[in-house]
Amino acid sequence: MNHALLVLNAGSSSLKFSLYRDSDDTHCLLCRGQIAALADGVMMQATNGADVSLLEQKFDSHSGPEDWPGMLLNWVEEKFPHLQLKAAAHRVVHGGTHYNAPTVIDKIVLLELHRLIPLAPLHQPYALAAIAALAHSHSSLLQIACFDTAFHHTLPVVEQSFAIPRAMREAGLRRYGFHGLSYEYIVGQLPALLGSWAAGGRVVIAHLGAGASMCALSRGRSIATTMSMTPLDGLPMATRCGEIDPGAVLYLLQEKGMSANDVADLLYHKSGLLGLSGISADMRVLLDSNERGASEAIDFYVYRIVRELGSLAAALGGLDALVFTGGIGEHAAMIRQRVCEGAAWLGLSIDSSSNASNGPRITGMDSRVSAWVISTDEDEMIMRHSRRLLDSEMATPKFEKNTSIYPPVASQTDKQSAVAPLPL
């Protein structure tokens, strides 16, 4: 019997997955895909490691997100009858102050992670719902949480802190940073591209996608990043505002009479590229548009990246390399070009031909600072973490059969937002 690891990344309307053979073989990806909600049902798709389709099936609308993990495991058991799952590993966005490494999930861990829902309301509830669903349907299956915040536990105190009363920071009101699994994967790719100096170099990674952030690395460790206590801060994103004056939020609450829920909806769902352009949250649409709103949104997006790049270079005391990753970072050559041109003062000199072909190196050999395009793979990073944890883990806690975990995520979100204490 061969063993396998299942990696899950649950969102509000989809469940993405990757299945890996538990092997040291670098080509151990068996399949990846997603289950996604449609207007009139649910679509489940999967391809193998060579990107050949294994499944494309539509289900009726009676199945909801709480059913998807069970549906997926049933398909895996049918498609790969000679595989035995060792564990299901989940991308969990927020680990708070306590979780700085992959963790085997039990009821106590799940309770503590629920308390962090208000700090990542677009992500945390759905990962926890998937965990709870598997705990109900496959209670004997070991589950692991890998955290986007864990990579940033190396941030110095000055980078972690807000200028608020000290006791509040010690209670958890501080900067955490996100996209850590992506940054950690890129760090592992740097030596092959940048050479032996990469381990000690000053590198900024720009993870640009629907969510966007940047991270300053010194000797492969995070020392500064643009996201903060929540994934709302920093760069403008598809629908999230990024950095905003806290006084503007107080103004909306106190002077405009908006409720806290209305403000949250505005900042999380109606801002960013969508709000700036009034057209779309999709950078591809904006780049193809001749509308004034589209060009102004792109101008703002590039400006903020260039400005943050200068700030992160200052934190590093200089810059040796810039890396673009994420959906926009990997595919939008025009955005990369404009960022590099805006940061020419740092020593970046872009090679237009290499940039147009997506690199990997997109600066000329005479450029004092090199720039690169590197595809990220958070699922592979989760798989590696999980394999190491399983190799070292003696105890393997599982959920008791038919144990009561938590109520459905929709009601749980509101409840936890109202009563949750600061992170543990």
C-alpha positions as CSV (number, residue, x, y, z in Angstrom):
1,M,0.0,0.0,0.0
2,N,1.4,3.4,-1.0
3,H,1.0,6.4,1.2
4,A,-0.1,9.9,0.2
5,L,-0.6,13.4,1.6
6,L,-3.6,15.6,0.7
7,V,-3.1,19.4,0.8
8,L,-6.2,21.5,1.1
9,N,-6.7,25.3,0.6
10,A,-10.3,26.2,1.4
11,G,-11.9,29.5,0.3
12,S,-15.4,31.0,0.4
13,S,-16.5,29.5,-2.9
14,S,-13.9,26.8,-3.7
15,L,-11.8,24.1,-2.2
16,K,-8.4,23.7,-4.0
17,F,-6.4,20.5,-3.4
18,S,-3.2,18.7,-4.3
19,L,-2.5,15.0,-3.7
20,Y,1.1,13.9,-3.3
21,R,2.7,10.5,-3.1
22,D,4.6,10.3,0.2
23,S,8.0,10.0,-1.4
24,D,11.3,11.8,-1.6
25,D,10.8,11.8,-5.4
26,T,10.7,15.4,-6.6
27,H,7.9,14.4,-9.0
28,C,5.5,13.1,-6.4
29,L,2.5,15.2,-7.4
30,L,-0.3,12.8,-8.3
31,C,-3.0,15.4,-9.0
32,R,-4.3,18.8,-8.2
33,G,-7.6,20.6,-8.8
34,Q,-10.6,22.2,-7.1
35,I,-14.2,22.0,-6.2
36,A,-15.9,25.3,-7.0
37,A,-19.4,26.7,-6.7
38,L,-21.3,27.6,-9.9
39,A,-24.5,29.5,-10.2
40,D,-26.4,26.2,-10.7
41,G,-24.3,23.6,-9.0
42,V,-20.8,22.6,-8.2
43,M,-17.9,21.7,-10.5
44,M,-15.1,19.3,-9.5
45,Q,-11.9,19.3,-11.7
46,A,-8.6,17.6,-11.4
47,T,-5.5,17.2,-13.5
48,N,-2.4,14.9,-13.0
49,G,1.1,16.1,-12.6
50,A,1.5,16.4,-16.3
51,D,-1.6,18.7,-16.4
52,V,-3.7,16.0,-18.1
53,S,-7.4,16.1,-17.1
54,L,-8.5,13.4,-14.7
55,L,-11.9,14.7,-13.8
56,E,-14.4,17.4,-14.8
57,Q,-17.7,16.7,-13.3
58,K,-20.7,18.9,-12.4
59,F,-22.8,18.1,-9.3
60,D,-26.3,19.4,-8.4
61,S,-26.7,22.5,-6.2
62,H,-27.6,20.4,-3.1
63,S,-24.0,20.0,-2.0
64,G,-22.4,22.9,-0.1
65,P,-18.8,23.6,1.1
66,E,-19.4,21.5,4.2
67,D,-19.8,18.5,1.8
68,W,-16.8,19.1,-0.4
69,P,-14.0,17.6,1.7
70,G,-16.0,14.4,2.0
71,M,-16.7,14.4,-1.8
72,L,-13.0,14.9,-2.5
73,L,-11.9,12.0,-0.3
74,N,-14.5,9.7,-1.8
75,W,-13.1,10.5,-5.3
76,V,-9.5,10.1,-4.2
77,E,-10.3,6.7,-2.7
78,E,-12.1,5.6,-5.9
79,K,-9.5,7.0,-8.3
80,F,-6.4,5.8,-6.3
81,P,-7.5,2.6,-4.6
82,H,-4.0,1.5,-3.7
83,L,-3.2,4.8,-1.9
84,Q,-3.6,5.3,1.9
85,L,-3.8,8.8,3.1
86,K,-1.4,9.6,5.9
87,A,-2.8,13.1,6.6
88,A,-4.7,16.0,5.2
89,A,-2.7,19.3,5.5
90,H,-4.5,22.6,5.4
91,R,-3.3,26.1,4.6
92,V,-4.4,28.2,7.6
93,V,-3.8,31.9,7.1
94,H,-3.5,33.1,10.7
95,G,-1.6,31.3,13.5
96,G,-1.5,34.2,15.9
97,T,1.4,34.5,18.3
98,H,1.5,30.9,19.3
99,Y,1.7,28.8,16.1
100,N,5.0,29.3,14.4
101,A,5.4,25.9,12.9
102,P,3.2,23.2,11.3
103,T,0.9,21.7,13.9
104,V,-1.1,18.5,14.2
105,I,-4.7,19.6,14.8
106,D,-6.8,18.5,17.7
107,K,-9.8,20.0,19.4
108,I,-7.7,22.5,21.5
109,V,-5.8,23.7,18.4
110,L,-9.1,24.1,16.5
111,L,-10.6,26.2,19.4
112,E,-7.5,28.5,19.5
113,L,-7.6,29.0,15.7
114,H,-11.3,29.9,15.9
115,R,-10.4,32.8,18.1
116,L,-8.3,34.2,15.3
117,I,-11.2,34.4,12.8
118,P,-11.7,38.2,13.3
119,L,-8.1,38.7,12.2
120,A,-8.5,36.9,8.8
121,P,-12.3,36.8,8.1
122,L,-11.8,36.1,4.4
123,H,-9.7,33.0,5.0
124,Q,-9.7,31.6,8.5
125,P,-13.4,30.5,8.7
126,Y,-13.2,28.4,5.5
127,A,-10.1,26.5,6.4
128,L,-11.6,25.7,9.8
129,A,-14.8,24.6,8.3
130,A,-12.9,22.2,6.0
131,I,-11.1,20.8,9.0
132,A,-14.3,20.3,10.9
133,A,-16.0,18.7,8.0
134,L,-13.2,16.1,7.7
135,A,-13.2,15.6,11.5
136,H,-16.9,14.6,11.1
137,S,-16.6,12.5,8.0
138,H,-13.1,10.9,8.4
139,S,-12.4,11.2,12.1
140,S,-9.5,8.8,11.9
141,L,-7.6,10.9,9.4
142,L,-4.7,12.9,10.9
143,Q,-5.0,16.7,10.0
144,I,-2.2,19.2,10.0
145,A,-2.3,23.0,9.9
146,C,0.4,25.0,8.1
147,F,0.3,28.8,8.7
148,D,0.9,31.8,6.5
149,T,2.1,33.8,9.5
150,A,4.7,31.3,10.7
151,F,7.5,32.5,8.3
152,H,7.3,36.0,9.8
153,H,8.0,35.0,13.4
154,T,11.6,36.2,12.7
155,L,10.3,39.8,12.4
156,P,12.2,42.1,14.9
157,V,10.2,43.7,17.7
158,V,10.3,47.1,16.0
159,E,8.6,45.6,12.9
160,Q,6.1,43.7,15.0
161,S,4.9,46.7,17.0
162,F,2.3,49.4,16.7
163,A,2.8,52.6,18.7
164,I,0.0,51.7,21.2
165,P,0.2,50.7,24.9
166,R,2.7,47.9,25.4
167,A,0.2,45.6,27.1
168,M,-1.9,45.5,24.0
169,R,1.0,44.3,21.9
170,E,1.8,41.7,24.5
171,A,-1.8,40.6,24.3
172,G,-1.6,40.1,20.5
173,L,-2.3,43.4,18.9
174,R,0.7,43.5,16.6
175,R,2.0,42.9,13.1
176,Y,2.1,39.3,11.9
177,G,2.6,39.3,8.1
178,F,1.1,36.8,5.7
179,H,1.9,34.9,2.4
180,G,4.6,33.2,4.4
181,L,4.2,29.8,2.7
182,S,4.8,31.5,-0.7
183,Y,7.8,33.4,0.6
184,E,9.3,30.3,2.1
185,Y,8.9,28.4,-1.2
186,I,10.6,31.2,-3.1
187,V,13.5,31.3,-0.6
188,G,14.1,27.6,-1.4
189,Q,14.4,28.5,-5.1
190,L,16.8,31.4,-4.8
191,P,20.2,29.6,-4.5
192,A,19.8,27.8,-7.8
193,L,19.1,31.1,-9.6
194,L,21.1,33.7,-7.6
195,G,24.0,31.6,-6.6
196,S,25.7,31.0,-3.3
197,W,25.4,34.6,-2.1
198,A,21.6,34.3,-2.1
199,A,21.7,32.9,1.5
200,G,23.1,36.2,2.8
201,G,21.7,38.5,0.2
202,R,19.2,41.4,0.6
203,V,16.1,40.3,-1.3
204,V,12.6,41.7,-1.6
205,I,9.8,39.3,-2.8
206,A,6.7,40.8,-4.3
207,H,3.8,38.4,-4.0
208,L,1.2,40.0,-6.3
209,G,-2.1,38.4,-6.9
210,A,-5.7,38.9,-5.7
211,G,-4.0,39.3,-2.3
212,A,-0.7,41.2,-2.5
213,S,2.2,41.8,-0.2
214,M,5.9,42.3,-0.2
215,C,8.6,40.9,2.1
216,A,12.2,41.9,2.9
217,L,14.6,39.0,3.4
218,S,18.0,39.1,5.0
219,R,19.8,35.8,4.9
220,G,16.6,34.1,3.9
221,R,14.7,35.4,7.0
222,S,11.7,37.8,7.0
223,I,12.7,41.1,8.6
224,A,9.9,43.4,7.3
225,T,6.7,42.9,5.4
226,T,3.8,45.0,4.1
227,M,0.8,43.1,5.6
228,S,0.2,43.6,9.2
229,M,-2.1,42.3,12.0
230,T,-4.6,41.2,9.3
231,P,-4.3,40.6,5.5
232,L,-6.0,43.9,4.9
233,D,-3.0,46.2,5.3
234,G,-0.2,47.1,2.9
235,L,-0.5,47.1,-0.8
236,P,-3.9,47.6,-2.6
237,M,-5.3,44.3,-3.7
238,A,-8.1,43.0,-5.9
239,T,-10.9,44.2,-3.5
240,R,-9.0,45.0,-0.3
241,C,-7.9,48.6,0.4
242,G,-4.4,48.0,1.7
243,E,-3.0,50.8,3.9
244,I,-5.5,53.4,5.1
245,D,-5.4,56.0,7.8
246,P,-7.1,54.6,10.9
247,G,-8.7,58.1,11.2
248,A,-10.5,57.4,8.0
249,V,-12.1,54.3,9.5
250,L,-13.1,56.3,12.6
251,Y,-14.6,59.0,10.3
252,L,-16.8,56.4,8.5
253,L,-18.0,55.0,11.9
254,Q,-18.5,58.3,13.8
255,E,-19.4,60.8,11.1
256,K,-20.9,58.8,8.4
257,G,-22.8,56.5,10.7
258,M,-21.6,53.3,9.0
259,S,-21.7,50.1,11.0
260,A,-18.6,48.1,11.7
261,N,-19.9,45.4,9.3
262,D,-20.5,48.0,6.6
263,V,-17.0,49.3,7.0
264,A,-15.6,45.8,6.9
265,D,-17.5,45.1,3.7
266,L,-16.2,48.3,2.2
267,L,-12.6,47.7,3.0
268,Y,-12.5,43.9,2.3
269,H,-14.9,43.6,-0.7
270,K,-15.4,47.0,-2.4
271,S,-12.0,48.6,-2.4
272,G,-8.6,47.9,-4.0
273,L,-8.5,47.6,-7.8
274,L,-12.2,47.2,-7.9
275,G,-12.9,50.4,-5.9
276,L,-10.2,52.5,-7.6
277,S,-11.2,51.6,-11.1
278,G,-15.0,51.2,-10.8
279,I,-14.6,48.5,-13.4
280,S,-13.0,45.3,-12.2
281,A,-10.8,43.6,-9.6
282,D,-9.0,41.7,-12.3
283,M,-5.7,43.2,-13.4
284,R,-6.0,41.5,-16.8
285,V,-9.3,43.4,-17.5
286,L,-7.7,46.7,-16.3
287,L,-4.6,46.3,-18.5
288,D,-6.9,45.7,-21.5
289,S,-9.1,48.6,-20.8
290,N,-8.9,52.2,-22.1
291,E,-11.1,53.6,-19.4
292,R,-9.6,56.3,-17.2
293,G,-10.6,54.5,-14.0
294,A,-8.5,51.5,-15.1
295,S,-5.4,53.5,-15.8
296,E,-5.7,55.4,-12.5
297,A,-6.1,52.1,-10.6
298,I,-3.0,50.7,-12.3
299,D,-1.0,53.9,-11.6
300,F,-1.9,53.7,-7.9
301,Y,-1.1,50.0,-7.7
302,V,2.4,50.5,-9.3
303,Y,3.1,53.6,-7.2
304,R,2.4,51.7,-3.9
305,I,4.6,48.8,-4.9
306,V,7.5,51.2,-5.8
307,R,7.0,53.1,-2.6
308,E,7.0,50.0,-0.5
309,L,10.0,48.6,-2.3
310,G,11.9,51.7,-1.2
311,S,10.8,51.3,2.3
312,L,11.8,47.6,2.4
313,A,15.2,48.4,0.8
314,A,15.7,50.9,3.6
315,A,14.9,48.2,6.2
316,L,17.5,46.0,4.5
317,G,20.1,48.7,4.2
318,G,20.2,48.1,0.4
319,L,18.9,45.7,-2.2
320,D,20.5,42.9,-4.1
321,A,17.5,41.2,-5.8
322,L,13.8,41.7,-6.4
323,V,11.5,38.7,-7.1
324,F,8.1,38.8,-8.6
325,T,5.6,36.0,-7.9
326,G,1.9,35.4,-7.6
327,G,-0.7,35.6,-10.5
328,I,0.1,39.2,-11.4
329,G,3.7,39.0,-10.5
330,E,4.3,36.0,-12.7
331,H,2.2,37.0,-15.7
332,A,1.8,40.8,-15.9
333,A,4.9,42.0,-17.8
334,M,3.7,45.6,-17.9
335,I,3.4,45.8,-14.1
336,R,6.9,44.3,-13.7
337,Q,8.3,46.8,-16.2
338,R,6.7,49.8,-14.6
339,V,7.8,48.7,-11.1
340,C,11.4,48.3,-12.2
341,E,11.4,51.6,-14.1
342,G,10.0,53.3,-11.0
343,A,12.8,51.8,-8.9
344,A,15.6,52.5,-11.3
345,W,17.2,54.6,-8.6
346,L,17.8,51.4,-6.6
347,G,19.9,50.0,-9.5
348,L,17.3,48.1,-11.5
349,S,17.7,48.1,-15.3
350,I,15.0,45.9,-16.9
351,D,15.6,43.8,-20.0
352,S,12.5,44.2,-22.0
353,S,12.9,41.0,-24.1
354,S,13.4,38.8,-21.0
355,N,10.6,40.5,-19.2
356,A,8.2,39.9,-22.1
357,S,9.1,36.2,-22.0
358,N,8.6,36.1,-18.2
359,G,12.2,35.6,-17.3
360,P,13.3,34.0,-15.1
361,R,15.8,36.9,-15.0
362,I,14.3,40.1,-16.3
363,T,17.2,42.5,-15.8
364,G,20.3,42.9,-17.9
365,M,23.6,41.5,-16.7
366,D,24.8,45.1,-16.1
367,S,21.9,45.8,-13.7
368,R,23.3,46.5,-10.2
369,V,20.2,44.9,-8.7
370,S,18.8,41.8,-10.4
371,A,15.1,41.1,-10.8
372,W,13.4,37.7,-11.3
373,V,10.1,36.0,-12.0
374,I,9.7,32.8,-9.9
375,S,6.5,30.7,-9.8
376,T,5.4,30.0,-6.3
377,D,3.9,26.7,-5.0
378,E,2.3,27.0,-1.6
379,D,0.9,23.5,-1.8
380,E,4.3,21.9,-2.3
381,M,5.6,23.9,0.7
382,I,2.8,22.6,2.8
383,M,3.5,19.1,1.6
384,R,7.2,19.4,2.6
385,H,6.3,20.8,6.0
386,S,3.8,18.0,6.6
387,R,6.2,15.2,5.6
388,R,8.8,16.5,8.0
389,L,6.2,16.8,10.8
390,L,5.0,13.3,10.2
391,D,8.5,11.9,10.2
392,S,9.2,13.5,13.6
393,E,5.8,13.2,15.2
394,M,5.4,10.4,17.7
395,A,1.9,11.1,18.9
396,T,-0.8,11.3,16.2
397,P,-3.9,12.9,17.7
398,K,-7.2,12.4,15.8
399,F,-10.7,13.5,16.4
400,E,-13.0,11.2,18.3
401,K,-15.7,9.5,16.2
402,N,-18.8,11.7,15.9
403,T,-17.3,14.4,18.1
404,S,-19.0,17.7,18.1
405,I,-16.5,20.2,16.6
406,Y,-18.2,23.5,15.8
407,P,-21.4,24.8,14.3
408,P,-21.5,25.8,10.6
409,V,-19.1,28.5,9.6
410,A,-21.6,31.1,8.6
411,S,-23.0,31.4,12.1
412,Q,-19.7,30.8,13.8
413,T,-18.1,33.7,12.0
414,D,-20.5,36.3,13.5
415,K,-20.4,34.7,16.9
416,Q,-16.6,34.6,17.1
417,S,-16.2,38.1,15.7
418,A,-18.3,39.4,18.6
419,V,-16.8,37.5,21.4
420,A,-13.2,36.5,20.4
421,P,-10.4,37.6,22.7
422,L,-7.1,38.8,21.2
423,P,-4.8,36.0,19.8
424,L,-3.3,33.5,22.2
